[in-house]
């Protein structure tokens, strides 16, 4: 009987550890967000095929957020959205529409954002990492890919189409405590992913349309 109890206890601990490992680390994920937009009452985003991810930085710590349109942004699921402190990170699908986000701050104040999702438009003429020009990858999608053969310094050079401006460039990999900011036409050390680094490295470029105010986030997976 003692052996049975001991065996069952061991199995229970293993099960708990397995579930714990599968649970999303929302605080770390949110604080490591590489693409941020300051809170505003009206925000316009564009999304290519699939879905895109970005964050809104609120003036204070957020206690609760609701979405008016679960077809585009469903907060019931982890991929839909999560928050830590005053940073709300969320994914939205490639569908034109409007979402009203209502956030309640620690002070009790409400922050309402009319979030509009527009059809994706390619914002770049040139997108170079070192000697590789990835611009053609962004004709119909906001997602790109580049093969990293070895750890080395690479110059990031982006030229936008008329009306667009680069807001921020950020490099991230799982070995960093927080994403690194990168200046356009400057170099950064990009690490070759190791065998245990399943997510590889990523480069995030946030752009803003000067005419419409729309934001677009281009993501490059570096494997």
C-alpha positions, 0 to 999 in steps of 0.5 A: 500500500505504501508503495502504491501511495508513493507511486501515485504521489510521484505521478501526481507531482510529474503531472503538476510539473508537466502542466506548469511547463505548458502554462504560458508565462504571461508576465515574461511574454508581455514584458518582452514585447518587441513592438509597442504602441502608446495608448490612444483612443483611436489606433489603426493596424494593418495585418497580412495573412494569418495574424499579427502581434503587437502591444499597447502601453497604457499610462498605468497598471491594467487590471482588466481588458474586454474586447467587443469583437471576439471574431478579430480579437478574442481575449478568452484564449492566450493567443488573443491577449494578455497583460502585465503591468501597463503593457497589453500584448495581443494577436489579431487576425487578418480581417478588416473590422473594428474592435473596441478595447475597454481597459480598467486601470488600477486607479479605476479609470477606464481607457477605451480604444477604437481599434481598426484593422485594415487590409495589409499594404506593403510599406517597404521598398527595401529590407536588408539584413546584411547583403540579403534583401527581403523586400519581396517577402513583404508584398502580400504578408507581414512575415519574413524569413532569413537563414542565419548561418553563423553569429555575426554583425549584420547591418539592418537597412530599411527604405520605406514606400512613400507615406510610411516611416519606420517607428522602431526596429527591435531584435529579440531572441530567447537568450535576451532578458529584453529585446534590443532596439536597433537603429536603421542603417546600423549593425547589430549582432545576430546570434545563430540559434542553437539546438535548444532555441526552438523559437530562434531569433526575430526582428520586429519593424514597426512602421507608421503611415504618415497620412492615415496614422495606421501602424504595420508590424513586419516580423522576420524569423531568423533561423 
